[in-house]
Amino acid sequence: MGIAERREREKKQRRNDIIDAAERVFFSKGWRAATMDDVAEAVELSKATLYLYFKNKEELYAAILVRGSELLHDMFETAIQTHDTGIEQIRAIGRAYVAFHDQHRDYYEAMMYFETKDLDTCDDCTYAQKCDEYRDLVMGLVATGVRNGIDDGTLRSDLEPMKTAVLLWAQSSGVLRVMATATEKLREVHAIDPSDLMETFFDFVFHAIAANPDEVKARMNRKLDTEQS
């Protein structure tokens, strides 16, 4: 291995070490409270060295978001690839979104914060650009599932794929937020088990977008019986 190649590998490793440290700091202290001094201390580097790799705190935050976005994209892509019909793909994507929320809560919360705040990233911030690209890719996968369902007859033919994808994302995020912030009230005041709320929502969506809900449900049940036998 040449000197230039070794230096590039070391630079990449240091960049990853900084992002790892930033994750620990941001996730434990919160975006507003965390500082670049905190990150420098966590990674055991000078703050000046941090600025050789990241222009500001916002760019470092965007680098963390890229990691979460990659993970969510892979989970959605798996949902598409492992199911045959559009309606099954959409439901699998919904469950993958819930799994991402439950298993990677820090990434999920960071992404939601990014969606609602105008972070002061630089115009040429590669990580911020990647965040936008992954957001488009993730929405594109949902739209692909809708389009597949229209083509195979499991979803209504009058649906607009991208508009439907945006609506599904917005509605799912809203239900997850209610589940996270109103758990006790749901149980104690309304006698609702929060864990059942998302599946009930999925049923609502199923009946709203399926071309023929009864026929599609019967087809899915037959497939499930075949797989289990």
PEFEN-V795244 format. One record per residue. N is the residue number from 1. RES is the residue in three letters. PHI is phi in whole degrees, -180 to 180 (none if undefined). NEAR is the number of other C-alpha atoms within 12 Angstrom. Layout:
<<N,RES,PHI,NEAR> <N,RES,PHI,NEAR>>
//
This chain:
<<1,MET,none,8> <2,GLY,-76,8> <3,ILE,-63,9> <4,ALA,-62,10> <5,GLU,-66,11> <6,ARG,-65,12> <7,ARG,-64,13> <8,GLU,-66,14> <9,ARG,-65,15> <10,GLU,-65,14> <11,LYS,-64,18> <12,LYS,-65,15> <13,GLN,-65,16> <14,ARG,-66,23> <15,ARG,-61,25> <16,ASN,-65,22> <17,ASP,-62,25> <18,ILE,-66,39> <19,ILE,-65,34> <20,ASP,-58,24> <21,ALA,-66,31> <22,ALA,-63,39> <23,GLU,-59,35> <24,ARG,-62,26> <25,VAL,-71,30> <26,PHE,-65,34> <27,PHE,-71,27> <28,SER,-88,19> <29,LYS,-98,16> <30,GLY,93,19> <31,TRP,-60,30> <32,ARG,-67,18> <33,ALA,-78,15> <34,ALA,-70,25> <35,THR,-129,27> <36,MET,-66,35> <37,ASP,-62,25> <38,ASP,-63,27> <39,VAL,-66,37> <40,ALA,-59,30> <41,GLU,-66,21> <42,ALA,-67,25> <43,VAL,-95,26> <44,GLU,61,19> <45,LEU,-132,22> <46,SER,-74,18> <47,LYS,-63,23> <48,ALA,-61,17> <49,THR,-67,22> <50,LEU,-56,33> <51,TYR,-73,21> <52,LEU,-75,16> <53,TYR,-106,28> <54,PHE,-136,33> <55,LYS,-67,26> <56,ASN,-162,28> <57,LYS,-64,37> <58,GLU,-63,32> <59,GLU,-66,33> <60,LEU,-66,42> <61,TYR,-63,44> <62,ALA,-64,40> <63,ALA,-64,40> <64,ILE,-66,40> <65,LEU,-63,42> <66,VAL,-61,31> <67,ARG,-59,29> <68,GLY,-64,34> <69,SER,-66,37> <70,GLU,-61,28> <71,LEU,-64,27> <72,LEU,-63,37> <73,HIS,-60,30> <74,ASP,-63,22> <75,MET,-67,30> <76,PHE,-69,37> <77,GLU,-64,29> <78,THR,-63,24> <79,ALA,-61,31> <80,ILE,-68,34> <81,GLN,-74,21> <82,THR,-101,18> <83,HIS,-133,22> <84,ASP,-85,23> <85,THR,-99,31> <86,GLY,-60,38> <87,ILE,-64,44> <88,GLU,-69,37> <89,GLN,-64,36> <90,ILE,-64,46> <91,ARG,-66,39> <92,ALA,-66,30> <93,ILE,-63,40> <94,GLY,-60,39> <95,ARG,-68,28> <96,ALA,-65,30> <97,TYR,-65,40> <98,VAL,-65,33> <99,ALA,-63,21> <100,PHE,-62,28> <101,HIS,-61,29> <102,ASP,-77,19> <103,GLN,-92,18> <104,HIS,-133,23> <105,ARG,-60,21> <106,ASP,-63,26> <107,TYR,-63,31> <108,TYR,-60,31> <109,GLU,-64,28> <110,ALA,-63,33> <111,MET,-68,36> <112,MET,-66,24> <113,TYR,-64,19> <114,PHE,-61,29> <115,GLU,-69,19> <116,THR,-103,10> <117,LYS,-120,14> <118,ASP,-96,13> <119,LEU,-72,23> <120,ASP,-85,18> <121,THR,-84,24> <122,CYS,-72,19> <123,ASP,-63,13> <124,ASP,-105,13> <125,CYS,-70,24> <126,THR,-61,23> <127,TYR,-68,32> <128,ALA,-64,35> <129,GLN,-63,21> <130,LYS,-66,23> <131,CYS,-59,31> <132,ASP,-64,23> <133,GLU,-64,19> <134,TYR,-67,27> <135,ARG,-60,30> <136,ASP,-67,21> <137,LEU,-66,23> <138,VAL,-64,34> <139,MET,-64,32> <140,GLY,-64,27> <141,LEU,-67,36> <142,VAL,-64,43> <143,ALA,-62,34> <144,THR,-64,32> <145,GLY,-61,43> <146,VAL,-64,42> <147,ARG,-62,32> <148,ASN,-62,30> <149,GLY,-66,36> <150,ILE,-65,28> <151,ASP,-67,21> <152,ASP,-92,21> <153,GLY,85,24> <154,THR,-89,35> <155,LEU,-119,37> <156,ARG,-57,28> <157,SER,-75,21> <158,ASP,-91,18> <159,LEU,-72,25> <160,GLU,-96,23> <161,PRO,-51,29> <162,MET,-71,22> <163,LYS,-62,19> <164,THR,-65,31> <165,ALA,-61,31> <166,VAL,-64,22> <167,LEU,-64,21> <168,LEU,-64,32> <169,TRP,-63,30> <170,ALA,-64,19> <171,GLN,-68,21> <172,SER,-63,31> <173,SER,-63,26> <174,GLY,-65,20> <175,VAL,-65,28> <176,LEU,-62,33> <177,ARG,-65,23> <178,VAL,-63,20> <179,MET,-61,27> <180,ALA,-81,22> <181,THR,-103,13> <182,ALA,-126,20> <183,THR,-58,22> <184,GLU,-65,16> <185,LYS,-65,16> <186,LEU,-60,19> <187,ARG,-73,16> <188,GLU,-82,12> <189,VAL,-94,11> <190,HIS,-105,13> <191,ALA,55,14> <192,ILE,-114,19> <193,ASP,-81,19> <194,PRO,-56,25> <195,SER,-67,20> <196,ASP,-88,18> <197,LEU,-64,27> <198,MET,-68,30> <199,GLU,-64,22> <200,THR,-64,18> <201,PHE,-62,26> <202,PHE,-59,28> <203,ASP,-65,21> <204,PHE,-59,18> <205,VAL,-62,28> <206,PHE,-55,33> <207,HIS,-72,22> <208,ALA,-80,21> <209,ILE,-113,35> <210,ALA,-68,32> <211,ALA,-65,26> <212,ASN,-143,21> <213,PRO,-52,23> <214,ASP,-66,16> <215,GLU,-68,18> <216,VAL,-65,26> <217,LYS,-62,22> <218,ALA,-64,14> <219,ARG,-64,19> <220,MET,-66,24> <221,ASN,-67,16> <222,ARG,-64,14> <223,LYS,-64,17> <224,LEU,-63,13> <225,ASP,-63,11> <226,THR,-65,10> <227,GLU,-67,9> <228,GLN,-84,8> <229,SER,-84,7>>
//
